[in-house]
Amino acid sequence: MFRITSIILSLSLLGSLSASGQFLSSGKSAYPSFVDYQRSQPNPAAAWAKKEDTLRKQFRAKKLTWPARFIYVRSFKYDSELEVWVKDKVTDTFQHFKSYRICALAGYMGPKRMQGDYQVPEGFYYINDFNPHSSYFLSLGLNYPNAADRVLSDSLRPGGEIYIHGSCVTVGCIPITDQQIDELYILASHAYDQGQQFIPVHVFPIRFDVPRSAEYLRGLTKDDHELGRFVKQLEPAYYEFQRTRRLPIVLIAPDGSYVIGKEATAPTGSIH
């Protein structure tokens, strides 16, 4: 029997956004839209001024509908790459829009399990915070620790505040350049504004179908059986998306392990 966590975790999303000052205590927005709020802040305003027209043209060149109503982000530690996928309708399959180079890395392959381990989490997350005042230009927070992490990580000090951000430095986050985070921030803001409250971010140790990456991971897991068991939970989700271009359904077992639905599709935001 699996624990379905999407309803519980949606409450943490609302609390995080409220803490960021984007909603009034009554629950009503102080701005006409979420995008309007973001554009009222200095760093997002600069990003919109520099990049929105360019993004619009890039979407047009790829015959994509602007702005994307749904986005999906995949990150690969060893391959140092972050992908952005987009679609316009729930029933559409995702199309690749752009890939960004992850420009710094802390820690090693494997999940984050405690505060101060400098690890980038691996697993299935969603964006739960938009920070327009970040010390790293702009940042998008991940809901670490998720339900699986809360079972398996240190019960008192699991860590937190994991972000995709600019400035190209990290002690456990996912850094890209300022010129890239402004694009991702705009895309995520538009998707959230149009109703995608759970923007999925899946963090994998490697691209499982790249021979060099797979060989590196095999070397690590040869004697580390715990790491081997963990990455085998993630691998089916990677191949399911490669095959269908749809989000796999992800369930969490009582022991904190991930279980991936076979040949399954999911609407906005899979079950995390």
Residue frames as qw, qx, qy, qz and C-alpha x, y, z in Angstrom:
[[0.000, 0.890, 0.455, 0.000, 0.00, 0.00, 0.00],
 [0.486, 0.238, 0.022, 0.841, 1.47, 3.39, -1.01],
 [0.140, -0.670, -0.355, 0.636, 1.27, 6.82, 0.52],
 [0.336, 0.642, 0.404, 0.559, -0.18, 9.38, -1.90],
 [0.427, -0.453, -0.282, 0.730, 1.19, 12.75, -0.85],
 [0.235, 0.394, 0.326, 0.826, 0.12, 15.38, -3.38],
 [0.307, -0.797, -0.379, -0.356, -2.73, 16.82, -1.27],
 [0.653, -0.646, -0.160, 0.362, -0.61, 17.04, 1.88],
 [0.565, -0.133, 0.164, 0.798, 2.30, 18.66, 0.06],
 [0.139, 0.652, 0.393, 0.633, 0.08, 21.21, -1.65],
 [0.418, -0.873, -0.251, 0.020, -0.43, 22.79, 1.76],
 [0.618, -0.465, 0.116, 0.623, 3.31, 23.38, 2.11],
 [0.391, 0.351, 0.401, 0.750, 3.28, 25.11, -1.27],
 [0.135, -0.841, -0.355, -0.384, 0.62, 27.60, -0.19],
 [0.581, -0.763, -0.095, 0.265, 2.46, 28.28, 3.06],
 [0.627, -0.155, 0.236, 0.726, 5.72, 28.90, 1.24],
 [0.230, 0.525, 0.390, 0.720, 4.20, 31.32, -1.21],
 [0.333, -0.879, -0.299, -0.164, 2.41, 33.13, 1.58],
 [0.655, -0.585, 0.013, 0.478, 5.71, 33.44, 3.44],
 [0.509, 0.101, 0.318, 0.793, 7.20, 35.04, 0.32],
 [0.056, 0.483, 0.193, -0.852, 4.67, 37.83, 0.56],
 [0.049, -0.025, -0.678, -0.733, 2.92, 36.94, -2.67],
 [0.349, -0.532, -0.688, -0.348, -0.52, 36.50, -1.07],
 [0.302, -0.519, 0.234, -0.764, -2.39, 38.48, 1.51],
 [0.164, -0.119, 0.872, -0.446, -3.32, 36.80, 4.79],
 [0.665, 0.255, 0.286, -0.641, -6.87, 36.56, 3.43],
 [0.657, 0.100, 0.717, 0.210, -5.56, 34.31, 0.65],
 [0.509, 0.815, 0.278, 0.017, -6.27, 36.92, -2.05],
 [0.668, 0.165, 0.118, 0.716, -3.49, 38.28, -4.21],
 [0.145, -0.746, -0.127, 0.637, -2.36, 41.87, -3.73],
 [0.004, 0.417, -0.523, -0.744, -1.63, 41.99, -7.50],
 [0.709, 0.321, -0.116, -0.617, -3.78, 41.28, -10.57],
 [0.953, 0.185, -0.232, -0.059, -1.79, 38.12, -11.29],
 [0.836, -0.418, 0.165, 0.314, 1.20, 36.13, -10.08],
 [0.655, 0.336, 0.195, 0.649, 3.21, 37.34, -13.08],
 [0.003, 0.871, 0.089, 0.484, 2.28, 40.94, -12.26],
 [0.649, -0.754, 0.096, 0.042, 3.63, 40.46, -8.75],
 [0.827, -0.126, 0.223, 0.501, 6.90, 39.04, -10.06],
 [0.472, 0.551, 0.221, 0.651, 7.31, 41.82, -12.59],
 [0.232, -0.930, -0.081, -0.273, 6.85, 44.40, -9.83],
 [0.731, -0.603, 0.177, 0.266, 10.10, 43.24, -8.19],
 [0.058, 0.846, -0.399, -0.350, 13.49, 44.58, -9.40],
 [0.287, -0.359, 0.840, 0.289, 15.29, 41.37, -10.39],
 [0.490, 0.393, 0.776, 0.063, 12.32, 39.73, -12.15],
 [0.334, 0.873, 0.155, -0.318, 11.53, 43.05, -13.86],
 [0.023, -0.710, 0.579, 0.399, 15.08, 43.10, -15.26],
 [0.398, -0.046, 0.897, 0.187, 14.70, 39.48, -16.38],
 [0.477, 0.640, 0.589, -0.127, 11.42, 40.19, -18.18],
 [0.221, 0.890, -0.113, -0.383, 12.86, 43.25, -19.88],
 [0.089, -0.591, 0.725, 0.343, 15.87, 41.29, -21.18],
 [0.161, -0.148, 0.963, 0.157, 14.39, 37.92, -21.98],
 [0.549, 0.382, 0.614, -0.418, 10.64, 37.77, -22.55],
 [0.568, 0.669, -0.148, -0.456, 10.76, 38.89, -26.17],
 [0.170, 0.505, -0.831, -0.163, 13.64, 36.48, -26.87],
 [0.324, 0.024, 0.916, -0.233, 11.74, 33.60, -25.28],
 [0.602, 0.525, 0.329, -0.503, 8.63, 34.45, -27.25],
 [0.486, 0.658, -0.444, -0.366, 10.64, 34.32, -30.51],
 [0.002, -0.351, 0.937, -0.002, 12.31, 31.05, -29.52],
 [0.497, 0.236, 0.748, -0.370, 8.92, 29.50, -28.84],
 [0.612, 0.633, 0.038, -0.473, 7.65, 30.71, -32.19],
 [0.286, 0.602, -0.700, -0.256, 10.70, 29.25, -33.96],
 [0.053, -0.132, 0.985, -0.095, 10.00, 25.86, -32.39],
 [0.463, -0.267, -0.567, -0.627, 6.26, 26.15, -33.12],
 [0.324, -0.308, -0.782, 0.435, 5.43, 26.16, -29.41],
 [0.211, -0.807, -0.412, -0.367, 2.56, 28.09, -27.82],
 [0.320, 0.138, -0.399, 0.848, 3.69, 31.07, -25.74],
 [0.096, -0.586, 0.752, -0.286, 3.65, 31.15, -22.81],
 [0.454, 0.007, -0.890, -0.045, 3.80, 27.47, -21.89],
 [0.657, -0.499, -0.061, -0.562, 0.95, 26.42, -19.62],
 [0.922, -0.368, 0.116, 0.002, 2.91, 23.44, -18.30],
 [0.352, 0.721, -0.584, 0.125, 6.63, 22.97, -17.80],
 [0.958, -0.282, 0.006, 0.058, 8.73, 20.06, -16.56],
 [0.083, 0.843, -0.522, 0.105, 12.34, 20.24, -15.42],
 [0.981, -0.096, -0.084, 0.149, 14.86, 17.39, -15.39],
 [0.064, -0.877, 0.468, -0.082, 18.29, 17.73, -13.82],
 [0.961, 0.102, -0.200, 0.162, 21.25, 15.36, -14.18],
 [0.531, -0.800, 0.210, 0.185, 24.08, 15.56, -11.65],
 [0.694, -0.252, 0.471, 0.483, 26.93, 13.76, -13.38],
 [0.490, 0.481, 0.497, 0.530, 26.00, 15.08, -16.81],
 [0.207, -0.389, -0.142, 0.886, 25.72, 18.63, -15.37],
 [0.087, -0.193, -0.533, -0.820, 22.62, 19.48, -17.36],
 [0.262, 0.391, 0.614, -0.634, 19.17, 20.85, -16.66],
 [0.050, 0.251, 0.741, 0.620, 16.42, 20.36, -19.23],
 [0.336, 0.305, 0.337, -0.825, 13.21, 22.34, -19.69],
 [0.050, 0.265, 0.882, 0.386, 10.21, 20.66, -21.32],
 [0.285, 0.212, 0.193, -0.915, 6.94, 22.42, -22.16],
 [0.037, 0.364, 0.865, 0.344, 3.39, 21.75, -23.35],
 [0.218, -0.196, -0.096, -0.951, 0.16, 23.68, -23.83],
 [0.744, -0.258, -0.175, -0.591, -2.55, 21.19, -22.86],
 [0.637, -0.397, 0.600, -0.277, -2.83, 18.51, -20.19],
 [0.918, 0.206, 0.328, -0.090, -3.35, 15.89, -22.89],
 [0.525, 0.778, -0.345, 0.018, -0.30, 16.96, -24.94],
 [0.893, -0.133, -0.105, 0.417, 3.05, 15.24, -24.70],
 [0.321, -0.841, 0.126, 0.416, 5.98, 17.34, -23.52],
 [0.699, 0.637, -0.002, 0.325, 8.35, 18.91, -26.05],
 [0.668, -0.312, -0.072, 0.672, 11.94, 19.78, -25.29],
 [0.141, 0.982, 0.121, 0.027, 12.48, 23.54, -25.20],
 [0.260, 0.816, -0.413, 0.310, 15.99, 24.08, -23.94],
 [0.868, -0.278, -0.277, 0.304, 18.86, 22.63, -21.91],
 [0.076, -0.927, 0.263, -0.256, 21.10, 24.58, -19.54],
 [0.651, 0.258, -0.590, 0.402, 24.52, 23.70, -18.23],
 [0.660, -0.738, -0.137, 0.023, 24.70, 23.24, -14.45],
 [0.420, 0.767, -0.301, 0.381, 27.78, 25.30, -13.71],
 [0.043, -0.520, 0.706, -0.479, 28.82, 24.05, -10.24],
 [0.813, -0.214, -0.496, -0.215, 28.32, 20.89, -8.22],
 [0.262, -0.548, 0.628, -0.487, 28.59, 20.06, -4.52],
 [0.772, -0.163, 0.507, -0.346, 28.59, 16.63, -2.91],
 [0.089, -0.255, 0.921, 0.282, 28.49, 13.33, -4.75],
 [0.486, -0.121, -0.666, -0.553, 26.08, 10.92, -6.43],
 [0.332, -0.311, -0.856, 0.245, 23.17, 9.85, -4.25],
 [0.256, -0.790, -0.453, -0.326, 20.33, 11.42, -2.25],
 [0.018, -0.534, 0.378, -0.756, 20.52, 14.12, 0.38],
 [0.640, -0.359, -0.678, 0.033, 20.07, 12.69, 3.87],
 [0.490, -0.657, -0.380, 0.429, 21.01, 15.41, 6.38],
 [0.040, 0.999, 0.008, 0.014, 21.70, 19.08, 6.90],
 [0.249, -0.838, 0.455, 0.171, 25.25, 20.11, 6.10],
 [0.784, -0.054, 0.562, 0.256, 26.13, 17.18, 3.81],
 [0.052, 0.572, -0.383, -0.724, 26.37, 19.57, 0.82],
 [0.327, 0.161, 0.891, 0.272, 24.34, 17.09, -1.20],
 [0.414, 0.107, -0.296, -0.855, 22.06, 18.00, -4.07],
 [0.666, 0.075, 0.614, -0.417, 18.90, 15.91, -3.50],
 [0.182, 0.111, -0.820, -0.531, 17.96, 13.21, -5.99],
 [0.167, 0.376, 0.877, -0.249, 14.37, 12.17, -6.54],
 [0.027, 0.560, 0.642, 0.524, 11.01, 13.66, -7.45],
 [0.174, -0.427, -0.376, 0.804, 10.21, 17.20, -6.40],
 [0.209, 0.774, 0.476, 0.363, 8.25, 20.27, -7.41],
 [0.219, 0.343, -0.124, 0.905, 8.82, 24.03, -7.21],
 [0.371, -0.684, -0.619, 0.108, 7.37, 25.37, -3.98],
 [0.272, -0.788, -0.128, 0.538, 8.94, 28.83, -3.79],
 [0.501, 0.673, 0.161, 0.519, 9.65, 31.72, -6.15],
 [0.488, -0.667, -0.137, 0.547, 12.24, 34.03, -4.59],
 [0.437, 0.818, 0.151, 0.342, 12.57, 37.33, -6.48],
 [0.188, -0.929, 0.264, -0.180, 14.94, 38.70, -3.79],
 [0.967, -0.122, -0.021, 0.222, 17.46, 35.85, -3.85],
 [0.364, -0.776, 0.379, 0.350, 21.11, 36.48, -3.01],
 [0.471, -0.112, 0.737, 0.472, 21.76, 34.43, -6.16],
 [0.123, 0.044, -0.433, -0.892, 19.81, 36.79, -8.47],
 [0.724, -0.083, -0.099, -0.678, 16.63, 34.68, -8.76],
 [0.000, -0.208, 0.969, -0.133, 15.79, 31.28, -7.30],
 [0.745, -0.130, -0.340, -0.559, 13.16, 28.56, -7.47],
 [0.355, -0.407, 0.744, -0.393, 12.79, 26.43, -4.34],
 [0.564, 0.013, -0.788, -0.248, 12.27, 22.66, -4.31],
 [0.720, -0.489, 0.028, -0.492, 10.07, 20.87, -1.78],
 [0.676, 0.110, -0.648, 0.333, 12.96, 19.03, -0.15],
 [0.140, -0.116, 0.983, 0.013, 12.48, 17.15, 2.11],
 [0.601, -0.069, -0.422, -0.675, 9.61, 15.44, 0.32],
 [0.849, -0.316, 0.105, -0.409, 7.61, 12.58, 1.82],
 [0.933, 0.146, -0.270, 0.189, 10.27, 10.00, 0.90],
 [0.370, 0.512, -0.435, 0.641, 13.06, 12.14, 2.34],
 [0.452, -0.555, 0.288, -0.637, 11.19, 12.60, 5.59],
 [0.972, -0.192, -0.021, -0.135, 11.19, 8.82, 6.06],
 [0.914, 0.160, -0.108, 0.356, 14.82, 8.20, 5.10],
 [0.322, 0.644, -0.254, 0.646, 16.68, 11.39, 6.05],
 [0.282, -0.001, -0.635, 0.719, 17.90, 12.47, 9.47],
 [0.217, -0.678, -0.698, -0.074, 14.75, 12.94, 11.54],
 [0.310, -0.774, -0.257, 0.488, 16.01, 16.06, 13.33],
 [0.063, -0.723, 0.280, 0.629, 18.23, 17.71, 10.72],
 [0.737, 0.379, 0.528, 0.186, 17.23, 16.64, 7.20],
 [0.278, -0.186, 0.318, 0.887, 18.28, 20.00, 5.77],
 [0.319, 0.762, 0.549, -0.124, 16.31, 22.21, 3.43],
 [0.115, 0.873, -0.086, -0.467, 16.32, 25.39, 1.34],
 [0.539, -0.036, 0.668, 0.512, 17.28, 23.64, -1.89],
 [0.360, 0.776, 0.120, -0.504, 16.97, 25.93, -4.90],
 [0.640, 0.401, 0.360, 0.547, 17.61, 26.20, -8.60],
 [0.128, -0.923, -0.102, 0.347, 19.32, 29.59, -8.74],
 [0.540, 0.800, -0.123, 0.234, 21.74, 31.88, -10.54],
 [0.247, -0.887, 0.383, -0.077, 25.26, 33.08, -9.68],
 [0.775, 0.419, -0.468, 0.076, 26.97, 29.78, -10.52],
 [0.052, 0.413, -0.769, 0.485, 27.91, 28.80, -6.94],
 [0.789, -0.304, -0.348, -0.406, 26.49, 26.06, -4.70],
 [0.131, -0.371, 0.823, -0.411, 26.69, 24.25, -1.37],
 [0.255, 0.162, 0.936, -0.182, 23.96, 21.78, -2.31],
 [0.497, 0.601, 0.275, -0.562, 21.63, 23.58, -4.73],
 [0.662, 0.373, 0.532, 0.373, 21.35, 23.47, -8.54],
 [0.073, -0.735, 0.053, 0.672, 23.12, 26.53, -9.95],
 [0.592, 0.521, 0.420, 0.448, 22.90, 27.89, -13.47],
 [0.325, 0.066, 0.025, 0.943, 23.96, 31.31, -14.75],
 [0.157, 0.466, 0.352, -0.796, 22.01, 34.51, -14.20],
 [0.325, 0.301, -0.441, -0.780, 21.25, 34.62, -17.94],
 [0.351, -0.088, -0.896, -0.256, 19.67, 31.16, -17.65],
 [0.091, -0.369, -0.793, 0.476, 17.80, 31.45, -14.36],
 [0.256, 0.334, 0.105, -0.901, 16.01, 34.55, -15.63],
 [0.451, 0.089, -0.637, -0.619, 14.59, 32.48, -18.51],
 [0.365, -0.197, -0.907, 0.072, 13.57, 29.57, -16.28],
 [0.005, -0.312, -0.563, 0.765, 12.08, 31.95, -13.72],
 [0.379, 0.228, -0.170, -0.881, 9.93, 33.61, -16.42],
 [0.483, 0.000, -0.782, -0.394, 8.77, 30.23, -17.77],
 [0.289, -0.245, -0.861, 0.338, 7.92, 28.91, -14.30],
 [0.117, 0.279, 0.358, -0.883, 6.11, 32.12, -13.34],
 [0.468, 0.137, -0.371, -0.791, 3.91, 32.00, -16.44],
 [0.479, -0.099, -0.857, -0.160, 3.10, 28.32, -15.87],
 [0.170, -0.279, -0.745, 0.582, 2.23, 28.92, -12.23],
 [0.227, 0.233, 0.094, -0.941, 0.16, 31.96, -13.19],
 [0.553, 0.093, -0.501, -0.659, -1.85, 29.78, -15.58],
 [0.838, -0.271, 0.035, -0.472, -2.62, 27.18, -12.93],
 [0.826, 0.162, -0.509, 0.180, 0.30, 24.73, -12.79],
 [0.498, -0.792, 0.210, -0.284, 0.69, 24.79, -9.02],
 [0.797, -0.384, 0.440, 0.151, 2.99, 21.75, -9.02],
 [0.523, 0.755, -0.377, -0.117, 5.85, 22.29, -11.46],
 [0.966, -0.217, 0.094, 0.106, 7.73, 18.97, -11.38],
 [0.170, 0.804, -0.568, 0.047, 11.51, 18.87, -11.01],
 [0.993, -0.110, 0.023, 0.024, 13.04, 15.40, -11.27],
 [0.041, -0.829, 0.558, -0.005, 16.68, 15.14, -10.20],
 [0.992, 0.104, -0.060, 0.027, 18.60, 12.13, -11.52],
 [0.619, -0.583, 0.355, 0.389, 22.20, 11.09, -10.82],
 [0.244, -0.275, 0.668, 0.647, 22.89, 10.48, -14.53],
 [0.675, 0.353, -0.241, -0.601, 21.33, 10.11, -17.96],
 [0.756, -0.199, 0.612, -0.121, 20.79, 6.38, -17.75],
 [0.846, 0.442, 0.289, 0.071, 21.12, 5.81, -21.49],
 [0.289, 0.877, -0.379, 0.065, 24.47, 7.60, -21.90],
 [0.919, 0.054, -0.340, 0.190, 27.18, 4.87, -21.84],
 [0.384, 0.412, -0.449, 0.694, 29.89, 6.99, -20.20],
 [0.405, -0.456, 0.266, -0.746, 27.51, 8.11, -17.44],
 [0.924, -0.200, -0.128, -0.300, 26.13, 4.60, -16.91],
 [0.796, 0.193, -0.443, 0.365, 29.65, 3.18, -16.62],
 [0.082, 0.458, -0.439, 0.769, 30.56, 5.81, -14.02],
 [0.647, -0.375, 0.167, -0.643, 27.47, 4.98, -11.95],
 [0.949, -0.027, -0.308, -0.059, 28.14, 1.24, -12.18],
 [0.544, 0.327, -0.524, 0.568, 31.57, 1.86, -10.71],
 [0.215, -0.415, 0.384, -0.797, 30.04, 3.71, -7.77],
 [0.787, -0.221, 0.089, -0.569, 27.30, 1.17, -7.05],
 [0.701, 0.241, -0.671, 0.023, 29.50, -1.92, -7.39],
 [0.435, -0.030, -0.735, 0.518, 30.35, -1.82, -3.68],
 [0.194, 0.052, 0.370, -0.907, 27.70, 0.65, -2.50],
 [0.050, -0.325, -0.920, -0.212, 24.59, -1.51, -2.56],
 [0.031, 0.651, 0.543, -0.529, 22.43, 1.08, -0.81],
 [0.128, 0.542, -0.238, -0.796, 23.18, 3.61, -3.55],
 [0.055, 0.047, -0.867, -0.493, 22.52, 0.91, -6.13],
 [0.022, 0.502, 0.856, -0.118, 19.08, 0.17, -4.70],
 [0.077, 0.680, 0.270, -0.677, 18.24, 3.87, -4.63],
 [0.128, 0.440, -0.442, -0.771, 19.20, 4.67, -8.21],
 [0.005, -0.146, -0.937, -0.318, 17.27, 1.63, -9.46],
 [0.112, 0.634, 0.665, -0.378, 14.14, 3.29, -8.07],
 [0.123, 0.699, -0.038, -0.704, 14.77, 6.38, -10.21],
 [0.168, -0.228, 0.750, 0.597, 15.77, 4.68, -13.45],
 [0.233, 0.461, 0.840, 0.165, 12.25, 3.54, -14.54],
 [0.113, 0.844, 0.323, -0.413, 10.96, 7.12, -14.32],
 [0.088, -0.594, 0.447, 0.663, 13.71, 8.29, -16.66],
 [0.130, -0.019, 0.869, 0.477, 12.94, 5.64, -19.28],
 [0.199, 0.622, 0.744, -0.141, 9.17, 6.06, -18.94],
 [0.141, 0.837, 0.080, -0.522, 9.47, 9.73, -19.86],
 [0.118, -0.432, 0.664, 0.599, 11.97, 8.96, -22.63],
 [0.190, 0.208, 0.921, 0.268, 9.44, 6.56, -24.13],
 [0.067, 0.689, 0.721, 0.029, 6.19, 8.50, -23.72],
 [0.156, 0.308, 0.017, 0.938, 7.14, 12.17, -23.17],
 [0.530, -0.644, -0.266, -0.483, 4.59, 12.10, -20.36],
 [0.207, -0.574, 0.596, -0.522, 5.21, 12.38, -16.64],
 [0.509, -0.073, -0.856, 0.045, 5.42, 9.01, -14.90],
 [0.638, -0.655, -0.119, -0.387, 3.25, 8.41, -11.86],
 [0.371, 0.351, -0.689, 0.514, 5.47, 8.31, -8.78],
 [0.722, -0.590, -0.232, -0.278, 4.25, 6.71, -5.55],
 [0.057, 0.578, -0.661, 0.475, 6.02, 6.55, -2.20],
 [0.727, -0.220, -0.651, -0.014, 5.99, 3.30, -0.23],
 [0.607, -0.780, -0.101, -0.109, 5.82, 3.32, 3.60],
 [0.803, -0.327, 0.063, 0.495, 9.57, 2.61, 3.75],
 [0.075, -0.817, 0.145, 0.553, 10.28, 5.80, 1.76],
 [0.406, -0.095, 0.705, 0.573, 11.14, 4.08, -1.50],
 [0.409, 0.424, -0.179, -0.788, 9.85, 5.35, -4.85],
 [0.511, 0.229, 0.824, 0.091, 7.58, 3.16, -6.96],
 [0.158, 0.340, -0.365, -0.852, 7.11, 4.18, -10.59],
 [0.708, 0.373, 0.431, -0.417, 3.84, 3.43, -12.37],
 [0.412, -0.071, 0.758, 0.500, 4.35, 1.29, -15.46],
 [0.117, 0.338, 0.667, 0.653, 3.10, 2.67, -18.79],
 [0.115, -0.753, -0.584, 0.282, 1.23, 5.34, -16.86],
 [0.213, 0.487, 0.137, 0.836, 0.52, 8.96, -17.64],
 [0.264, -0.572, -0.553, 0.546, -0.34, 11.76, -15.27],
 [0.140, 0.892, 0.282, 0.325, -1.98, 15.18, -15.62],
 [0.084, 0.844, -0.235, 0.475, -0.51, 18.34, -14.19],
 [0.193, -0.604, 0.646, -0.425, 2.22, 17.31, -11.74],
 [0.674, -0.036, -0.735, -0.061, 2.67, 13.65, -10.98],
 [0.722, -0.653, -0.131, -0.187, 1.96, 12.29, -7.50],
 [0.414, 0.532, -0.545, 0.498, 4.97, 13.10, -5.32]]
